[in-house]
Amino acid sequence: MRRFLLMAAMLLCIGVCCEAKADKAKKNNVVKPGIEVLRDNGFKGLVGKKVGLLTNPSGIDHNLVSTIDILFKAPGVELVRMFAPEHGVRGDIYAGGHADDTVDDATGLPVLSIYGKHRAPTAEMLKDLDVVVYDIQDVGTRSYTFISALGLMMRACAENNVEVMVLDRPNPLGGNKVEGNYVEPGFFSYIGEFKIPYVYGLTVGEFANLINEEGLNCGEKGDKEPLKCKLTVVPMEGWSRDMTYDKTGLPWILPSPQVPQAQNAIGYPCAGIAGDFSNDYLNIGVGYTLPFLTFAAEWVDAEALKAELDSYNIPGVGFRTIHYKPFFGAAQGKLLHGVQYFFTDYDAANLTLINFYVFQAAHKLYPDHNPFDGKVNRTNDIVCGTDKIRNMFSERFMVEDMVDYWMKDAEAFKALSKKYYLYK
C-alpha cells in the first residue's frame, strides 16, 4: 500500500511538472507573423507572379531575416522592385528626410521612393507588377506615415489593376484600445488620411480590410471617390487582442528612429499629441533615451507636477519624478525636470488623455507658460483631426471640456470594425 501511494505521488508530481512545462511552453510560443505564415504555405498567391514590395527594417521573421531577403530567395517568386516609405526600405534615411530612387545593394533591385516627389506610386512605377506586398510593423496610432503609405498604395493598385497582399503583424497596443475622434473635413493629411479614431485597435491587416471595404481610403484630402483593390491579408498565428507586443515573443525592430522599443510605440499616443500640441512647450523624451515616455521642461518643479497629477487619480497611470538633459533637439544640453509615467493597470488606462492631463496640470501650476499663446498650431489640428479639441481645451486647460468630443466616435468605430476582426 505504501509503495502504491508513493508511486501515485510520483506520477502526480510528474504530471504536474509536465503540465507546468506545457503551460510555460505555451506562454513562450512566438506569434507567427504573416511573412512566416506565407513562407510556410509555399508563398501561395505570389508564385509565378511579378512582385513589388513595400517594407522597411521592421519587416522580418522571428530569426531577424528580412522580408526582402525571404521574398528575393523564394522559389517561384519574382521580386521585381521595392518601394521606399519614410526612412527607406533599409532604414537608412532619418526622420523627415526624403527617400530617393536607388538600388538595393544586397539584391541589386531598384528601390522607388514614395516619400519624396511621390507619396503614391505612379502607373509607371507599378508597370508590369502583378501584386504589391506590404510588410511593416504598425504602431496602432493614426498619425503615422506607414499606414498612409499603405492606403495610397492600395488606391494606386486599384487604379492600375494590381493586387495587394498585406502580411499581418501585431498591434503593439493590443487590439482593444480605441480612442479619439474621426478626422474631419479640412483636416485630412498624410498623417491623417483616414476617417478613423486616433487609436484604432486593429492590426494592419484588419485595418487594410476595413478601409478597403468601407471606402475610408479617400486620399490625403479626403475628397476622392473610394476605390477597392484586390486585397489579400495573410493573418498571423497565435496573436489575440489582449496581447501587447511584449507578450508576442517577437523581436522588436524599430519601424522609425524614435520608436526604438515596443514601449515607445505604446508611448506614442500617450505623449505624441503633446509633442505636436506645444511647439516644444514640454519635452516628451524625444532627444533623450525615453522618447514618448516623459514630460519635462526647465521651468517645471518635478515634485509639484507629480503631486498635481497624482491628485487626479488617473485610472491605470502612475508618475515618478525625473530629471535629464536631452542629447539633441530644442532642449539639447538643458537640465529638464518633470515626470515619467507608468501603467499600473494598462487595461483601465486611456492612453491619449495622458497628454491632456499633463497639460492641465502644467497650466494650473505655471499659467504664464501657455503652449498656445494666441497662436494656431496647424500641425496639432491635423494630428487631432479637427480644430475643435484645441479650441475646447485652450479655454480653461481642463480635460473635462474636451473629453466627450475626443471620445465621441470610439464606440461607433468599435462596432464598425468588429466585423473585420481576424483575431479574438
C-alpha positions in Angstrom: 0.0 0.0 0.0 2.8 2.4 0.9 4.6 1.6 -2.3 1.4 2.2 -4.3 0.9 5.6 -2.6 4.5 6.5 -3.3 4.2 5.7 -7.0 0.9 7.6 -7.2 2.5 10.6 -5.6 5.5 10.4 -8.1 3.1 10.1 -11.1 1.1 13.1 -9.8 4.3 15.1 -9.4 5.5 14.2 -12.9 2.0 15.1 -14.3 2.0 18.4 -12.5 5.6 19.2 -13.7 4.8 18.2 -17.3 1.6 20.3 -17.2 3.6 23.3 -15.8 6.2 22.8 -18.6 3.5 22.7 -21.2 1.9 25.8 -19.9 5.3 27.5 -19.8 6.0 26.5 -23.4 2.5 27.7 -24.5 3.1 31.0 -22.9 6.5 31.3 -24.5 5.2 30.5 -28.0 6.3 33.1 -30.5 3.5 34.7 -32.5 4.0 33.8 -36.2 3.8 36.9 -38.3 2.3 37.0 -41.8 5.7 36.6 -43.6 6.3 33.3 -41.8 2.7 32.0 -42.5 3.2 33.0 -46.1 6.5 31.1 -46.3 5.1 28.0 -44.5 2.3 28.0 -47.1 4.8 27.9 -50.0 4.3 31.6 -50.9 0.8 30.9 -52.0 -0.5 33.9 -54.0 2.9 35.0 -55.1 4.3 32.0 -57.1 4.5 32.8 -60.8 3.9 36.5 -60.2 5.9 39.6 -60.6 6.1 41.2 -57.1 6.7 44.6 -55.7 7.4 45.1 -52.0 6.7 48.0 -49.7 8.6 47.4 -46.5 11.2 48.7 -44.0 13.6 47.1 -41.5 10.7 46.0 -39.3 9.6 43.5 -41.9 11.4 40.4 -40.6 10.8 36.9 -39.3 11.4 35.9 -35.7 15.0 34.9 -36.7 15.6 38.5 -37.9 15.7 37.6 -41.6 14.4 40.5 -43.7 11.2 40.0 -45.8 13.2 41.5 -48.6 15.7 38.6 -48.5 13.0 36.0 -47.9 11.0 37.0 -51.0 14.1 37.6 -53.1 15.1 33.9 -52.5 11.6 32.5 -52.5 11.2 29.7 -55.1 8.9 30.7 -57.9 8.5 34.3 -56.8 9.9 37.1 -58.9 10.6 40.1 -56.7 10.9 42.9 -59.3 11.3 46.1 -57.3 10.7 47.7 -53.9 9.0 50.9 -52.7 10.7 53.1 -50.1 8.5 54.7 -47.4 9.7 57.2 -44.8 13.2 56.2 -43.5 13.7 53.9 -46.5 13.5 50.1 -47.0 16.7 49.5 -45.1 16.1 52.3 -42.5 19.0 54.5 -43.7 17.0 57.7 -44.0 16.4 59.8 -40.9 13.1 61.2 -39.8 11.7 63.7 -42.3 14.4 63.0 -44.9 13.1 62.3 -48.4 13.9 59.0 -49.9 15.4 58.9 -53.4 15.1 56.3 -56.1 18.1 54.0 -55.7 19.3 50.4 -56.0 19.4 48.0 -53.1 22.9 46.8 -52.6 22.1 43.4 -51.2 19.7 42.3 -54.0 20.5 44.7 -56.9 16.8 45.5 -57.2 15.5 49.1 -57.9 14.0 50.9 -55.0 11.4 53.6 -55.9 10.6 56.3 -53.4 7.1 57.0 -52.2 8.3 59.5 -49.6 9.8 62.2 -51.8 8.5 63.5 -55.1 5.7 60.9 -55.0 3.6 59.8 -52.0 1.7 57.4 -54.1 3.2 55.2 -56.8 2.6 56.3 -60.4 1.3 53.9 -63.1 4.8 53.7 -64.4 6.1 52.6 -61.0 3.6 49.8 -60.9 4.1 48.8 -64.5 4.3 45.0 -65.1 3.6 44.2 -61.5 1.0 41.6 -60.6 1.0 42.2 -56.8 2.5 44.6 -54.2 3.3 43.1 -50.8 3.2 45.2 -47.7 5.1 44.2 -44.6 5.8 47.0 -42.0 5.3 46.9 -38.2 2.5 49.2 -37.3 2.2 51.3 -34.1 -1.6 51.4 -33.9 -1.8 55.2 -34.0 -3.4 57.2 -36.8 -0.7 59.9 -37.2 2.0 57.5 -38.5 3.1 57.7 -42.2 3.3 54.0 -42.9 -0.5 53.3 -42.8 -0.8 56.3 -45.1 1.7 54.8 -47.4 -0.3 51.6 -47.4 -3.6 53.4 -48.1 -2.2 55.3 -51.0 -0.6 52.2 -52.4 -3.9 50.4 -52.2 -5.6 53.2 -54.1 -2.9 53.3 -56.8 -3.1 49.5 -57.2 -6.9 49.7 -57.5 -6.4 52.3 -60.3 -3.9 50.1 -62.1 -5.3 46.6 -61.6 -2.5 45.4 -59.3 -3.2 43.1 -56.4 -2.2 44.0 -52.8 -1.1 41.5 -50.2 -0.7 42.6 -46.6 1.5 40.4 -44.3 -0.1 41.0 -40.9 1.8 41.9 -37.7 0.8 42.6 -34.1 -0.7 45.9 -33.0 1.7 46.8 -30.2 -1.1 48.5 -28.2 -3.2 45.3 -28.3 -6.5 45.1 -30.1 -8.8 46.6 -27.5 -7.8 50.3 -27.3 -9.9 52.7 -29.4 -9.6 56.5 -28.6 -10.0 59.8 -30.3 -12.4 61.4 -32.8 -12.6 60.8 -36.5 -10.6 63.0 -38.9 -13.0 65.8 -40.0 -13.3 67.6 -43.4 -10.4 70.1 -43.9 -8.0 68.1 -41.7 -7.1 65.1 -43.8 -3.4 64.8 -44.5 -0.5 62.3 -44.9 -0.6 61.9 -41.1 -4.4 61.7 -41.0 -5.5 60.2 -44.2 -8.4 58.1 -42.9 -11.7 58.7 -41.2 -10.7 56.6 -38.1 -10.0 57.3 -34.4 -6.5 58.3 -33.3 -6.0 54.9 -31.7 -7.9 52.4 -33.8 -7.4 48.9 -32.2 -6.8 46.9 -35.3 -3.8 45.1 -36.8 -2.6 46.5 -40.1 -4.2 43.5 -41.9 -7.6 44.2 -40.2 -7.1 47.9 -40.9 -6.5 47.2 -44.6 -9.6 45.2 -44.9 -11.6 47.9 -43.1 -10.5 50.8 -45.4 -10.9 48.7 -48.5 -14.4 47.6 -47.7 -15.7 50.8 -46.0 -14.4 53.3 -48.5 -12.4 55.2 -45.9 -9.3 55.5 -48.2 -10.1 58.7 -49.9 -6.7 60.2 -50.4 -4.7 62.8 -48.4 -7.5 65.5 -48.7 -10.4 63.0 -48.2 -12.0 64.2 -51.3 -11.5 61.3 -53.7 -14.0 58.6 -54.6 -13.5 55.3 -52.6 -11.7 52.6 -54.5 -11.3 48.9 -53.7 -8.2 47.0 -54.7 -7.9 43.2 -54.9 -6.7 42.6 -51.4 -5.3 39.5 -49.6 -4.4 39.6 -46.0 -2.1 36.9 -44.7 -3.0 36.6 -41.0 -0.7 35.9 -38.1 -0.9 32.7 -36.0 -1.0 32.9 -32.2 -2.0 36.6 -31.7 -5.0 37.7 -29.7 -6.5 41.1 -29.0 -5.3 41.2 -25.4 -1.7 40.9 -26.4 0.6 43.9 -26.2 3.9 43.4 -28.1 5.8 42.2 -25.1 3.6 39.1 -25.0 4.2 38.1 -28.6 7.7 36.6 -28.2 8.8 38.5 -31.3 11.8 40.8 -31.5 11.0 44.4 -31.8 12.7 46.2 -34.8 12.2 49.9 -34.7 9.9 51.0 -37.5 11.2 54.6 -37.1 14.1 56.2 -35.2 12.0 57.5 -32.2 10.3 54.1 -31.6 13.3 52.0 -30.6 11.4 49.7 -28.3 7.8 48.4 -28.1 7.1 50.5 -25.0 7.8 53.6 -27.1 5.1 52.5 -29.5 2.7 52.4 -26.6 4.0 55.8 -25.5 3.5 57.3 -29.0 -0.3 58.1 -28.4 0.3 58.9 -24.7 2.8 61.8 -25.4 3.0 62.3 -29.1 0.0 64.7 -29.2 1.7 66.9 -26.6 4.8 67.0 -28.7 2.8 68.3 -31.6 0.5 70.4 -29.5 3.1 72.5 -27.9 6.0 73.6 -30.1 8.5 72.3 -27.6 6.4 73.6 -24.6 7.2 70.3 -22.9 9.9 67.8 -23.9 8.4 64.3 -24.2 11.6 62.4 -24.1 12.5 62.8 -27.8 16.1 63.7 -27.9 16.7 61.6 -24.7 16.7 57.9 -24.1 12.9 57.8 -23.3 11.0 59.0 -26.4 7.3 59.5 -25.7 7.7 58.4 -22.1 8.3 61.7 -20.2 7.0 65.3 -19.9 9.6 67.8 -18.7 10.9 71.4 -19.0 13.5 73.7 -17.4 10.8 75.7 -15.6 8.9 72.7 -14.1 9.1 71.7 -10.4 9.1 67.9 -10.8 7.7 67.2 -7.3 4.9 69.7 -7.8 3.9 68.3 -11.2 3.9 64.8 -9.9 1.7 65.8 -6.9 -0.8 67.6 -9.1 -1.0 64.7 -11.5 -1.4 62.2 -8.6 -4.3 64.3 -7.3 -6.3 63.5 -10.5 -6.3 59.7 -9.7 -6.0 59.0 -13.4 -7.1 55.4 -14.0 -4.3 52.9 -14.6 -1.5 55.5 -14.7 1.2 56.5 -12.2 4.0 59.0 -12.2 7.5 59.4 -10.9 9.8 62.5 -11.0 12.6 62.6 -13.5 15.5 65.0 -14.4 17.5 64.7 -17.6 19.4 66.5 -20.3 18.4 65.7 -23.9 21.2 64.9 -26.3 19.7 66.6 -29.3 16.7 68.8 -30.2 15.5 72.2 -29.0 16.4 71.3 -25.4 19.8 69.8 -26.1 22.1 70.1 -23.0 19.5 71.7 -20.8 18.5 70.2 -17.5 14.8 69.4 -17.6 12.6 68.5 -14.7 9.3 66.6 -14.9 7.6 63.2 -14.8 7.8 59.8 -16.3 4.6 57.9 -16.5 3.9 54.2 -16.0 0.9 51.9 -16.3 -0.5 50.5 -13.1 -3.4 48.9 -15.0 -3.0 49.1 -18.7 -6.5 47.9 -19.5 -8.0 50.7 -17.4 -5.9 53.4 -18.8 -6.9 55.9 -21.5 -3.7 56.4 -23.4 -4.3 59.6 -25.3 -5.8 61.5 -22.3 -2.4 61.4 -20.6 -1.3 64.1 -22.9 -4.1 66.4 -21.9 -3.9 65.7 -18.1 -0.3 66.7 -18.1 -1.1 69.9 -20.0 -3.9 70.6 -17.4 -1.5 70.1 -14.5 1.3 72.2 -16.1 -1.1 75.0 -16.9 -2.5 75.1 -13.4 1.0 75.3 -11.9 2.5 77.6 -14.5 -0.2 79.6 -16.2 2.4 82.0 -17.6 3.7 79.2 -19.8 1.0 79.0 -22.4 1.6 76.5 -25.2 -0.9 78.3 -27.5 -0.1 81.9 -26.7 -2.7 83.1 -29.1 -1.3 81.0 -32.0 -2.9 78.4 -34.1 -0.9 75.2 -34.4 -2.0 73.7 -37.7 0.1 70.6 -37.0 -1.8 69.8 -33.8 -5.1 70.3 -35.5 -4.1 67.9 -38.2 -2.9 65.3 -35.7 -6.1 65.6 -33.7 -8.2 65.5 -36.9 -10.0 68.7 -36.0 -9.5 72.2 -34.5 -12.3 71.7 -32.0 -10.0 69.9 -29.5 -7.6 72.8 -29.4 -10.4 75.3 -29.2 -12.2 73.5 -26.4 -9.1 72.7 -24.4 -7.3 76.0 -24.7 -10.2 77.9 -23.0 -9.5 76.5 -19.5 -7.0 73.7 -20.0 -9.4 71.2 -18.5 -9.8 67.7 -19.7 -13.4 67.7 -18.9 -14.0 70.3 -21.5 -12.8 68.2 -24.4 -13.0 64.5 -23.4 -16.6 63.9 -24.6 -15.8 65.3 -28.1 -12.5 63.4 -28.2 -14.1 60.1 -27.4 -17.4 60.6 -29.3 -16.6 58.3 -32.2 -14.9 55.5 -30.3 -17.9 53.2 -29.7 -19.2 53.6 -33.2 -15.8 52.7 -34.6 -15.6 49.6 -32.4 -19.0 48.5 -33.7 -17.9 49.1 -37.3 -14.5 47.5 -37.0 -15.6 44.3 -35.2 -16.7 42.6 -38.5 -13.1 42.9 -39.8 -11.5 41.3 -36.8 -9.2 38.4 -37.7 -8.4 37.5 -34.1 -10.3 37.1 -30.9 
